[in-house]
């Protein structure tokens, strides 16, 4: 009798357990499949000559065109040179942050990342504010890339260096090694996988650079991203897809090669015990000079362009004033601007609300599904790893590639999104979802499972457990993810520049249009709009960094 009663219950119980997880993961994965995987596959097929816009000779034409090969070669070597320069500036500062103890260290750690979260057009405008001759200058482009990416090196390598047991370095020093020898023969070999990982990230960012090159490259310095953008604007969709396919291959080969090297060089780091934290400090006069010089150089690299941007925004003729800011409320009829910067601010804020809402809701659902699957199996199963990989794919894909895929995939039935404003915040949400998941996953994993079990035992449904147990415990990371998604949307330029309608320009697009027009009034308004956008982005990020649990020693 008992067996007869139990038999129908087992499938029903299984359905009740599986259905919430399937729904949590299914909705966001369906969104990623439609909005990202399908467009990406369309780009690949078009690049190979298949599909509505495909041209079987496009890939051969790209590889055989000397000018396009020159663009690919310039993109590659400038990215490599930018990466080397970023490491030269970032590694000494990483050591100084890891071993130095100085007042305002945590605030400096937060402010250091501000250029990384600034819109790329703002970084370009800041360097133009330093020197009007920066446009078309390779040196200016390299400085912009270092300014934009040095935080990646310092955050990754500095964090790992801070966790490295200082007694290992002390032992080498006792045996007579100089500070340079300790760094070269002990610390850096142990940190080699981390350094390699940071370098690969910086290279990919520089290789797929778009906004900085648009602002500073002029007519002569063109990367693959800029060429793809130009081809799309001139309706050379098959050529654009072929260029994107070549770019995807280069980035894929780099990431696979880097991953294998990291595995080969990987070692177990001797982690510092809690009591060793007080011993992490520079000791000799020479070390203090190196630490001060490295921190001062990074501080100048970050502060000087931003201060110049503020000063240039207040410059009116031979005097000073707020006219550039007050002039943002109007756009001249017949100009190339189409909309005023003030209208662009409102559009950007509205898009940020939509993009952040979509990214956080879908990211929260994915994070909850991943944590639930991990708890049920007690480990990271293949399904968890697969879902996580799909979620992270947009991070390895440039925004211009995402936009090109949307243009190709949604240009007609069954889903025609041509001219629809909603496509811009949806593309921005795609870029933000991986960051949201990375912010929420650790917080959800840290929730004590016994609390959830107790609520379930008392009769709470899975949705009620989630609403009344999980959500209150992840409030701070949830707020942080909302802020981060909004900041990404506010500054996103690559996808937006291709997808936005002329009468619905966002603030980064408006700044780019102003910078491309001659005349001191246009440049002044561009600088003022850049200050507004920089202030919005920096305020959101610094607030998020101070609110979240992460930090230098976290």
URKAFEN-V503465 format. One record per residue. N is the residue number from 1. SS is DSSP state (2 for helix, 1 for strand, 0 for the rest). PSI is psi in radians with two decimals (* if undefined). OMEGA is omega as a letter, one per 20 degrees, with the letter a starting at -180 (* if undefined). Layout:
[[N & SS & PSI & OMEGA] [N & SS & PSI & OMEGA]]
This chain:
[[1 & 0 & -0.85 & r] [2 & 2 & -0.71 & a] [3 & 2 & -0.68 & r] [4 & 2 & -0.63 & a] [5 & 2 & -0.64 & a] [6 & 2 & -0.54 & a] [7 & 2 & -0.86 & a] [8 & 2 & -0.30 & a] [9 & 2 & -0.56 & a] [10 & 2 & -0.86 & r] [11 & 2 & -0.66 & a] [12 & 2 & -0.73 & r] [13 & 2 & -0.72 & r] [14 & 2 & -0.76 & r] [15 & 2 & -0.75 & a] [16 & 2 & -0.56 & r] [17 & 2 & -0.65 & a] [18 & 2 & -0.63 & a] [19 & 2 & -0.84 & r] [20 & 2 & -0.71 & a] [21 & 2 & -0.75 & r] [22 & 2 & -0.67 & r] [23 & 2 & -0.74 & a] [24 & 2 & -0.79 & a] [25 & 2 & -0.56 & a] [26 & 2 & -0.76 & a] [27 & 2 & -0.91 & r] [28 & 2 & -0.61 & r] [29 & 2 & -0.62 & r] [30 & 2 & -0.71 & r] [31 & 2 & -0.80 & r] [32 & 2 & -0.65 & r] [33 & 2 & -0.77 & a] [34 & 2 & -0.76 & a] [35 & 2 & -0.30 & a] [36 & 2 & -0.98 & a] [37 & 2 & -0.75 & r] [38 & 2 & -0.88 & r] [39 & 2 & -0.69 & r] [40 & 2 & -0.74 & r] [41 & 2 & -0.63 & r] [42 & 2 & -0.70 & r] [43 & 2 & -0.80 & a] [44 & 2 & -0.81 & a] [45 & 2 & -0.71 & r] [46 & 2 & -0.71 & r] [47 & 2 & -0.52 & r] [48 & 0 & 0.00 & r] [49 & 0 & 0.30 & a] [50 & 0 & 2.49 & r] [51 & 0 & -3.11 & a] [52 & 0 & -0.72 & a] [53 & 0 & 0.09 & a] [54 & 0 & 2.56 & r] [55 & 0 & 2.03 & a] [56 & 0 & -0.37 & a] [57 & 0 & -0.01 & a] [58 & 2 & -0.79 & a] [59 & 2 & -0.75 & r] [60 & 2 & -0.65 & r] [61 & 2 & -0.70 & r] [62 & 2 & -0.82 & a] [63 & 2 & -0.43 & a] [64 & 2 & -0.15 & a] [65 & 0 & 2.08 & a] [66 & 2 & -0.68 & a] [67 & 2 & -0.74 & a] [68 & 2 & -0.61 & r] [69 & 2 & -0.63 & r] [70 & 2 & -0.68 & r] [71 & 2 & -0.77 & r] [72 & 2 & -0.72 & a] [73 & 2 & -0.77 & r] [74 & 2 & -0.75 & r] [75 & 2 & -0.71 & a] [76 & 2 & -0.87 & a] [77 & 2 & -0.53 & r] [78 & 2 & -0.58 & r] [79 & 2 & -0.72 & r] [80 & 2 & -0.77 & r] [81 & 2 & -0.71 & r] [82 & 2 & -0.67 & r] [83 & 2 & -0.77 & r] [84 & 2 & -0.79 & r] [85 & 2 & -0.69 & r] [86 & 2 & -0.71 & r] [87 & 2 & -0.70 & r] [88 & 2 & -0.71 & r] [89 & 2 & -0.66 & a] [90 & 2 & -0.59 & a] [91 & 2 & -0.81 & r] [92 & 2 & -0.67 & r] [93 & 2 & -0.58 & r] [94 & 2 & -0.78 & r] [95 & 2 & -0.74 & a] [96 & 2 & -0.72 & r] [97 & 2 & -0.63 & a] [98 & 2 & -0.63 & a] [99 & 2 & -0.29 & a] [100 & 0 & 2.60 & r] [101 & 0 & 1.93 & a] [102 & 0 & 2.76 & a] [103 & 0 & 2.40 & a] [104 & 0 & 0.28 & a] [105 & 2 & -0.76 & a] [106 & 2 & -0.66 & r] [107 & 2 & -0.73 & r] [108 & 2 & -0.65 & r] [109 & 2 & -0.68 & r] [110 & 2 & -0.79 & a] [111 & 2 & -0.48 & a] [112 & 0 & -0.56 & a] [113 & 0 & -0.12 & a] [114 & 2 & -0.81 & r] [115 & 2 & -0.56 & a] [116 & 2 & -0.61 & a] [117 & 2 & -0.07 & r] [118 & 0 & 2.55 & r] [119 & 0 & 2.50 & a] [120 & 2 & -0.57 & r] [121 & 2 & -0.49 & r] [122 & 2 & -0.73 & r] [123 & 2 & -0.75 & r] [124 & 2 & -0.76 & r] [125 & 2 & -0.63 & r] [126 & 2 & -0.71 & r] [127 & 2 & -0.56 & r] [128 & 2 & -0.54 & r] [129 & 2 & -0.54 & r] [130 & 2 & -0.76 & a] [131 & 0 & 2.09 & a] [132 & 2 & -0.37 & a] [133 & 2 & 0.07 & a] [134 & 2 & -0.43 & a] [135 & 0 & 2.21 & a] [136 & 0 & 0.10 & a] [137 & 0 & 2.19 & r] [138 & 2 & -0.66 & r] [139 & 2 & -0.76 & r] [140 & 2 & -0.68 & r] [141 & 2 & -0.74 & r] [142 & 2 & -0.76 & r] [143 & 2 & -0.72 & r] [144 & 2 & -0.74 & r] [145 & 2 & -0.69 & r] [146 & 2 & -0.80 & r] [147 & 2 & -0.70 & a] [148 & 2 & -0.57 & a] [149 & 2 & -0.13 & a] [150 & 2 & -0.50 & r] [151 & 2 & -0.55 & r] [152 & 2 & -0.81 & r] [153 & 2 & -0.82 & a] [154 & 2 & -0.72 & a] [155 & 2 & -0.83 & a] [156 & 2 & -0.95 & a] [157 & 2 & -0.72 & r] [158 & 2 & -0.69 & r] [159 & 2 & -0.75 & r] [160 & 2 & -0.68 & r] [161 & 2 & -0.66 & r] [162 & 2 & -0.51 & r] [163 & 2 & -0.18 & a] [164 & 1 & 2.33 & a] [165 & 0 & 2.04 & a] [166 & 2 & -0.29 & a] [167 & 2 & -0.43 & r] [168 & 2 & -0.78 & r] [169 & 2 & -0.68 & r] [170 & 2 & -0.67 & a] [171 & 2 & -0.71 & r] [172 & 2 & -0.67 & r] [173 & 2 & -0.68 & r] [174 & 2 & -0.57 & r] [175 & 0 & 0.10 & r] [176 & 0 & 0.08 & a] [177 & 0 & 2.42 & r] [178 & 0 & 2.86 & r] [179 & 2 & -0.66 & r] [180 & 2 & -0.72 & r] [181 & 2 & -0.65 & r] [182 & 2 & -0.79 & a] [183 & 2 & -0.74 & a] [184 & 2 & -0.66 & a] [185 & 2 & -0.28 & a] [186 & 2 & -1.07 & a] [187 & 2 & -0.93 & a] [188 & 2 & -0.69 & r] [189 & 2 & -0.65 & r] [190 & 2 & -0.55 & a] [191 & 2 & 0.07 & a] [192 & 2 & -0.79 & r] [193 & 2 & -0.67 & r] [194 & 2 & -0.76 & r] [195 & 2 & -0.75 & r] [196 & 2 & -0.73 & r] [197 & 2 & -0.76 & r] [198 & 2 & -0.72 & r] [199 & 2 & -0.70 & a] [200 & 2 & -0.67 & r] [201 & 2 & -0.79 & r] [202 & 2 & -0.74 & r] [203 & 2 & -0.77 & a] [204 & 2 & -0.75 & r] [205 & 2 & -0.74 & a] [206 & 2 & -0.61 & r] [207 & 2 & -0.62 & a] [208 & 0 & 0.33 & a] [209 & 0 & 2.38 & a] [210 & 0 & -1.07 & a] [211 & 2 & -0.74 & r] [212 & 2 & -0.72 & a] [213 & 2 & -0.64 & r] [214 & 2 & -0.72 & a] [215 & 2 & -0.63 & a] [216 & 2 & -0.33 & a] [217 & 0 & -0.48 & a] [218 & 0 & -2.65 & a] [219 & 0 & -0.18 & a] [220 & 0 & -0.60 & a] [221 & 0 & 1.80 & a] [222 & 0 & 2.26 & r] [223 & 0 & 3.04 & r] [224 & 2 & -0.72 & a] [225 & 2 & -0.78 & r] [226 & 2 & -0.68 & r] [227 & 2 & -0.70 & r] [228 & 2 & -0.79 & r] [229 & 2 & -0.78 & a] [230 & 2 & -0.69 & r] [231 & 2 & -0.70 & r] [232 & 2 & -0.74 & a] [233 & 2 & -0.51 & r] [234 & 0 & 0.22 & r] [235 & 0 & 0.40 & r] [236 & 0 & 1.13 & a] [237 & 2 & -0.66 & a] [238 & 2 & -0.69 & r] [239 & 2 & -0.72 & r] [240 & 2 & -0.74 & r] [241 & 2 & -0.67 & r] [242 & 2 & -0.73 & r] [243 & 2 & -0.75 & r] [244 & 2 & -0.68 & r] [245 & 2 & -0.76 & r] [246 & 2 & -0.74 & r] [247 & 2 & -0.75 & r] [248 & 2 & -0.68 & r] [249 & 2 & -0.80 & a] [250 & 2 & -0.83 & a] [251 & 2 & -0.72 & r] [252 & 2 & -0.78 & r] [253 & 2 & -0.71 & r] [254 & 2 & -0.81 & a] [255 & 2 & -0.70 & r] [256 & 2 & -0.80 & r] [257 & 2 & -0.72 & r] [258 & 2 & -0.73 & r] [259 & 2 & -0.72 & r] [260 & 2 & -0.68 & r] [261 & 2 & -0.70 & r] [262 & 2 & -0.72 & r] [263 & 2 & -0.66 & a] [264 & 2 & -0.65 & a] [265 & 2 & -0.12 & a] [266 & 0 & 2.33 & r] [267 & 0 & 2.79 & r] [268 & 0 & 2.02 & a] [269 & 0 & 2.37 & r] [270 & 0 & 1.76 & a] [271 & 1 & 2.42 & a] [272 & 0 & 2.35 & r] [273 & 0 & 2.77 & a] [274 & 2 & -0.65 & a] [275 & 2 & -0.31 & a] [276 & 2 & -0.16 & a] [277 & 2 & -0.60 & a] [278 & 2 & -0.35 & a] [279 & 2 & -0.05 & a] [280 & 0 & 1.56 & r] [281 & 0 & 2.66 & r] [282 & 0 & 2.53 & a] [283 & 0 & -0.84 & a] [284 & 0 & 2.86 & r] [285 & 2 & -0.67 & r] [286 & 2 & -0.71 & r] [287 & 2 & -0.67 & r] [288 & 2 & -0.68 & r] [289 & 2 & -0.79 & r] [290 & 2 & -0.77 & a] [291 & 2 & -0.80 & a] [292 & 2 & -0.72 & a] [293 & 2 & -0.74 & a] [294 & 2 & -0.74 & r] [295 & 2 & -0.66 & r] [296 & 2 & -0.67 & a] [297 & 2 & -0.73 & r] [298 & 2 & -0.72 & r] [299 & 2 & -0.73 & r] [300 & 2 & -0.70 & r] [301 & 2 & -0.64 & a] [302 & 2 & -0.77 & a] [303 & 2 & -0.72 & a] [304 & 2 & -0.87 & r] [305 & 2 & -0.67 & a] [306 & 2 & -0.69 & r] [307 & 2 & -0.68 & r] [308 & 2 & -0.64 & r] [309 & 2 & -0.79 & r] [310 & 2 & -0.79 & a] [311 & 2 & -0.73 & a] [312 & 2 & -0.56 & r] [313 & 2 & -0.41 & a] [314 & 2 & -0.08 & a] [315 & 1 & 2.18 & r] [316 & 1 & 1.80 & a] [317 & 0 & -2.19 & r] [318 & 0 & 0.02 & a] [319 & 1 & -2.77 & a] [320 & 1 & 2.63 & r] [321 & 0 & -3.06 & a] [322 & 0 & 0.28 & a] [323 & 2 & -0.62 & r] [324 & 2 & -0.59 & r] [325 & 2 & -0.75 & a] [326 & 2 & -0.49 & a] [327 & 2 & -0.19 & a] [328 & 2 & -0.20 & a] [329 & 2 & -0.09 & a] [330 & 0 & 2.59 & r] [331 & 0 & 2.36 & a] [332 & 0 & 2.35 & r] [333 & 0 & 2.39 & r] [334 & 0 & -0.09 & r] [335 & 0 & 2.97 & r] [336 & 0 & -0.09 & a] [337 & 0 & -0.63 & a] [338 & 0 & -0.82 & r] [339 & 0 & 2.68 & r] [340 & 0 & 2.73 & r] [341 & 2 & -0.58 & r] [342 & 2 & -0.74 & r] [343 & 2 & -0.64 & r] [344 & 2 & -0.61 & r] [345 & 2 & -0.80 & r] [346 & 2 & -0.73 & r] [347 & 2 & -0.75 & a] [348 & 2 & -0.75 & a] [349 & 2 & -0.69 & r] [350 & 2 & -0.77 & r] [351 & 2 & -0.65 & a] [352 & 2 & -0.68 & r] [353 & 2 & -0.80 & a] [354 & 2 & -0.85 & a] [355 & 2 & -0.77 & a] [356 & 2 & -0.69 & r] [357 & 2 & -0.83 & a] [358 & 2 & -0.83 & a] [359 & 2 & -0.74 & a] [360 & 2 & -0.75 & r] [361 & 2 & -0.85 & a] [362 & 2 & -0.70 & r] [363 & 2 & -0.65 & r] [364 & 2 & -0.74 & r] [365 & 2 & -0.77 & r] [366 & 2 & -0.78 & a] [367 & 2 & -0.75 & r] [368 & 2 & -0.70 & r] [369 & 2 & -0.75 & a] [370 & 2 & -0.77 & r] [371 & 2 & -0.70 & r] [372 & 2 & -0.77 & r] [373 & 2 & -0.70 & r] [374 & 2 & -0.71 & a] [375 & 2 & -0.63 & a] [376 & 2 & -0.60 & a] [377 & 2 & -0.31 & a] [378 & 0 & 0.12 & a] [379 & 0 & 3.02 & r] [380 & 0 & 1.78 & a] [381 & 0 & 3.03 & r] [382 & 2 & -0.63 & r] [383 & 2 & -0.68 & r] [384 & 2 & -0.80 & r] [385 & 2 & -0.72 & r] [386 & 2 & -0.80 & r] [387 & 2 & -0.76 & a] [388 & 2 & -0.69 & r] [389 & 2 & -0.73 & r] [390 & 2 & -0.71 & a] [391 & 2 & -0.63 & a] [392 & 2 & -0.19 & a] [393 & 2 & -0.73 & r] [394 & 2 & -0.43 & r] [395 & 2 & -0.57 & a] [396 & 2 & 0.09 & a] [397 & 0 & 2.31 & a] [398 & 0 & 2.70 & a] [399 & 2 & -0.61 & r] [400 & 2 & -0.66 & r] [401 & 2 & -0.76 & r] [402 & 2 & -0.78 & a] [403 & 2 & -0.73 & r] [404 & 2 & -0.73 & r] [405 & 2 & -0.71 & r] [406 & 2 & -0.71 & r] [407 & 2 & -0.76 & a] [408 & 2 & -0.70 & a] [409 & 2 & -0.52 & a] [410 & 0 & 0.72 & a] [411 & 1 & 0.05 & r] [412 & 1 & -3.06 & a] [413 & 0 & 2.58 & j] [414 & 0 & -0.13 & a] [415 & 1 & 1.80 & a] [416 & 1 & 1.93 & a] [417 & 0 & 0.29 & r] [418 & 0 & 2.21 & r] [419 & 0 & 0.00 & a] [420 & 0 & 2.25 & a] [421 & 0 & -0.53 & a] [422 & 2 & -0.37 & a] [423 & 2 & -0.49 & a] [424 & 2 & -0.97 & r] [425 & 2 & -0.49 & r] [426 & 2 & -0.70 & r] [427 & 2 & -0.68 & r] [428 & 2 & -0.65 & r] [429 & 2 & -0.64 & r] [430 & 2 & -0.73 & r] [431 & 2 & -0.57 & a] [432 & 2 & -0.46 & a] [433 & 2 & -0.80 & r] [434 & 2 & -0.66 & r] [435 & 2 & -0.70 & r] [436 & 2 & -0.79 & r] [437 & 2 & -0.72 & a] [438 & 2 & -0.49 & r] [439 & 2 & -0.64 & a] [440 & 2 & -0.54 & a] [441 & 2 & -0.87 & a] [442 & 2 & -0.64 & a] [443 & 2 & -0.74 & r] [444 & 2 & -0.61 & r] [445 & 2 & -0.49 & a] [446 & 0 & -0.17 & r] [447 & 0 & 2.22 & a] [448 & 0 & 2.08 & a] [449 & 2 & -0.40 & a] [450 & 2 & -0.55 & r] [451 & 2 & -0.74 & a] [452 & 2 & -0.72 & r] [453 & 2 & -0.68 & r] [454 & 2 & -0.75 & r] [455 & 2 & -0.68 & r] [456 & 2 & -0.72 & r] [457 & 2 & -0.58 & r] [458 & 0 & 0.06 & r] [459 & 0 & 0.12 & a] [460 & 0 & 2.43 & r] [461 & 0 & 2.85 & r] [462 & 2 & -0.67 & a] [463 & 2 & -0.67 & r] [464 & 2 & -0.65 & r] [465 & 2 & -0.79 & a] [466 & 2 & -0.75 & a] [467 & 2 & -0.67 & a] [468 & 2 & -0.25 & a] [469 & 2 & -0.98 & a] [470 & 2 & -0.89 & a] [471 & 2 & -0.82 & r] [472 & 2 & -0.48 & a] [473 & 2 & -0.26 & a] [474 & 0 & 0.44 & a] [475 & 2 & -0.82 & a] [476 & 2 & -0.84 & r] [477 & 2 & -0.55 & r] [478 & 2 & -0.77 & r] [479 & 2 & -0.69 & r] [480 & 2 & -0.73 & a] [481 & 2 & -0.62 & r] [482 & 2 & -0.80 & r] [483 & 2 & -0.72 & a] [484 & 2 & -0.75 & r] [485 & 2 & -0.69 & r] [486 & 2 & -0.70 & r] [487 & 2 & -0.71 & r] [488 & 2 & -0.77 & a] [489 & 2 & -0.76 & a] [490 & 2 & -0.67 & a] [491 & 2 & -0.10 & a] [492 & 0 & 2.29 & a] [493 & 0 & -0.68 & a] [494 & 2 & -0.99 & a] [495 & 2 & -0.68 & a] [496 & 2 & -0.69 & a] [497 & 2 & -0.55 & r] [498 & 2 & -0.55 & a] [499 & 2 & -0.41 & a] [500 & 0 & 2.54 & r] [501 & 0 & 2.67 & a] [502 & 2 & -0.55 & a] [503 & 2 & 0.16 & a] [504 & 2 & 0.74 & a] [505 & 0 & 2.47 & r] [506 & 0 & 3.03 & a] [507 & 2 & -0.76 & r] [508 & 2 & -0.70 & r] [509 & 2 & -0.70 & r] [510 & 2 & -0.72 & r] [511 & 2 & -0.76 & r] [512 & 2 & -0.72 & r] [513 & 2 & -0.72 & r] [514 & 2 & -0.74 & r] [515 & 2 & -0.47 & a] [516 & 0 & -0.12 & a] [517 & 0 & 2.47 & r] [518 & 0 & 2.85 & r] [519 & 0 & 2.42 & a] [520 & 2 & -0.53 & a] [521 & 2 & -0.76 & r] [522 & 2 & -0.77 & r] [523 & 2 & -0.72 & r] [524 & 2 & -0.76 & r] [525 & 2 & -0.67 & r] [526 & 2 & -0.73 & r] [527 & 2 & -0.73 & r] [528 & 2 & -0.77 & r] [529 & 2 & -0.61 & r] [530 & 2 & -0.67 & r] [531 & 2 & -0.76 & r] [532 & 2 & -0.81 & a] [533 & 2 & -0.69 & r] [534 & 2 & -0.72 & a] [535 & 2 & -0.74 & r] [536 & 2 & -0.85 & a] [537 & 2 & -0.78 & a] [538 & 2 & -0.72 & a] [539 & 2 & -0.74 & r] [540 & 2 & -0.78 & a] [541 & 2 & -0.78 & a] [542 & 2 & -0.69 & r] [543 & 2 & -0.72 & r] [544 & 2 & -0.74 & a] [545 & 2 & -0.60 & r] [546 & 2 & -0.47 & a] [547 & 2 & -0.70 & a] [548 & 0 & 2.89 & a] [549 & 0 & -0.23 & a] [550 & 0 & 2.83 & r] [551 & 0 & -2.98 & a] [552 & 0 & -0.68 & a] [553 & 0 & 0.08 & a] [554 & 0 & * & *]]
